[in-house]
Amino acid sequence: MNKLLLTVSLTLTFMAFSLHADPQRDIDESTVILTGKVHESCVELKVGESVEYTFESDALLSYNVHYHAGEEIIFPVTEHEAINESNAFTAEADQVYCLMWTNSSDDQVTVRYSYKLRDPAG
């Protein structure tokens, strides 16, 4: 049952981002990540579109940007630990890209993040 709920939840999340993937849309959110859990924010991008992002958290988190190509996971931003970061990446494939934070600490962590989607001209 939990697996089904997770699948439905992730599907709805992907659909929500896909339906609203406006190249100039700004995202500004905050969430609490429980111990041992992850948070993903995903967006569908076309080749050449870019994402400018920033985040800040209460404690060290593992962070990456990835997408799935069949069985392979591609990391445009490799996994690393950070409390905050400002960066950008450009889509090299038409894919759903996910910004992902993992909380390995003993306490819940709040992460505040924002990103801007930019088309190739912008």
Backbone torsions as a table, in degrees:
resi	resn	phi	psi	omega
1	MET	NA	-45.1	179.3
2	ASN	-62.2	-36.8	179.3
3	LYS	-64.6	-40.1	177.9
4	LEU	-64.5	-44.0	179.2
5	LEU	-63.2	-40.0	178.5
6	LEU	-64.3	-44.1	180.0
7	THR	-62.1	-45.6	179.3
8	VAL	-63.7	-43.1	-179.5
9	SER	-62.0	-46.7	-179.9
10	LEU	-65.5	-39.7	178.3
11	THR	-61.4	-45.3	178.9
12	LEU	-64.7	-37.9	177.6
13	THR	-62.2	-48.4	179.1
14	PHE	-60.1	-42.5	-179.6
15	MET	-63.8	-41.8	-179.0
16	ALA	-61.5	-44.7	-179.9
17	PHE	-70.7	-37.2	-179.1
18	SER	-65.8	-40.6	-177.9
19	LEU	-69.8	-22.7	-175.6
20	HIS	-116.1	24.3	-176.1
21	ALA	-77.8	68.8	176.6
22	ASP	-81.6	124.7	-175.7
23	PRO	-58.4	-16.9	179.3
24	GLN	-108.9	8.4	-175.9
25	ARG	-73.5	139.0	177.1
26	ASP	-104.4	136.5	177.1
27	ILE	-113.6	133.0	177.6
28	ASP	-143.2	106.0	-173.6
29	GLU	-139.0	166.1	176.3
30	SER	-141.5	142.3	178.2
31	THR	-150.1	157.8	175.5
32	VAL	-101.7	128.9	177.5
33	ILE	-108.0	119.0	-179.9
34	LEU	-72.3	161.1	178.8
35	THR	-53.4	129.7	177.4
36	GLY	75.9	7.2	-177.4
37	LYS	-109.4	169.5	178.7
38	VAL	-125.2	160.1	171.6
39	HIS	-133.0	132.3	176.9
40	GLU	-122.7	143.0	170.6
41	SER	-125.8	116.6	-171.1
42	CYS	-115.5	149.1	-179.1
43	VAL	-147.7	141.2	177.5
44	GLU	-85.1	127.8	-179.6
45	LEU	-126.8	150.9	172.4
46	LYS	-101.0	158.4	178.9
47	VAL	-50.9	132.0	177.0
48	GLY	92.9	-20.8	175.6
49	GLU	-71.4	152.1	-178.5
50	SER	-131.0	163.0	177.6
51	VAL	-127.6	123.4	171.7
52	GLU	-100.7	122.3	-175.3
53	TYR	-131.3	159.3	173.6
54	THR	-148.5	146.9	173.4
55	PHE	-149.1	158.6	178.5
56	GLU	-145.5	135.5	-179.4
57	SER	-131.2	166.8	-179.9
58	ASP	-77.4	-19.1	-177.5
59	ALA	-153.2	171.8	-178.7
60	LEU	-63.6	131.2	176.5
61	LEU	-127.2	154.0	169.9
62	SER	-86.1	135.1	-173.6
63	TYR	-135.6	144.5	172.2
64	ASN	-158.7	167.1	169.5
65	VAL	-122.6	130.4	-176.9
66	HIS	-146.4	166.9	168.5
67	TYR	-147.5	163.2	-177.6
68	HIS	-105.7	128.1	175.2
69	ALA	-120.6	90.8	-174.1
70	GLY	66.2	-125.3	179.6
71	GLU	-83.9	-13.2	-175.0
72	GLU	-90.7	142.1	173.7
73	ILE	-107.2	123.5	-178.5
74	ILE	-104.2	134.1	-178.0
75	PHE	-114.4	94.0	173.8
76	PRO	-63.0	-30.6	172.8
77	VAL	-123.6	109.5	-175.3
78	THR	-65.4	153.8	-178.5
79	GLU	-64.4	133.6	178.8
80	HIS	-157.9	166.4	178.9
81	GLU	-97.2	141.1	179.7
82	ALA	-161.2	154.8	171.7
83	ILE	-98.8	-32.3	177.0
84	ASN	-151.4	160.8	-178.9
85	GLU	-167.7	146.6	170.6
86	SER	-132.0	126.7	-176.0
87	ASN	-162.2	-174.8	177.4
88	ALA	-150.8	156.7	171.8
89	PHE	-145.7	156.0	-179.9
90	THR	-116.4	135.0	-179.3
91	ALA	-66.0	127.9	176.2
92	GLU	-99.7	-5.6	179.0
93	ALA	-149.9	154.2	173.5
94	ASP	-73.1	105.6	-173.6
95	GLN	-154.0	168.8	167.9
96	VAL	-93.3	115.6	-178.8
97	TYR	-99.3	137.4	-179.1
98	CYS	-120.8	126.6	169.3
99	LEU	-85.6	126.8	-172.6
100	MET	-132.9	131.6	176.0
101	TRP	-116.7	137.5	178.1
102	THR	-122.1	130.2	179.5
103	ASN	-100.8	107.4	177.4
104	SER	-101.1	5.1	-177.7
105	SER	-80.0	174.2	179.7
106	ASP	-84.7	-5.1	-178.0
107	ASP	-127.1	159.6	173.2
108	GLN	-67.6	151.8	-177.4
109	VAL	-130.7	135.1	173.9
110	THR	-93.6	131.2	175.4
111	VAL	-122.1	132.6	176.1
112	ARG	-112.3	128.1	-177.2
113	TYR	-140.6	155.2	174.7
114	SER	-145.2	150.5	172.0
115	TYR	-151.7	154.5	-179.6
116	LYS	-121.4	130.7	177.2
117	LEU	-91.9	133.5	-177.8
118	ARG	-128.2	134.6	175.2
119	ASP	-76.7	170.2	-176.7
120	PRO	-57.1	-27.9	-178.9
121	ALA	-85.7	-13.6	-169.9
122	GLY	-107.0	NA	NA
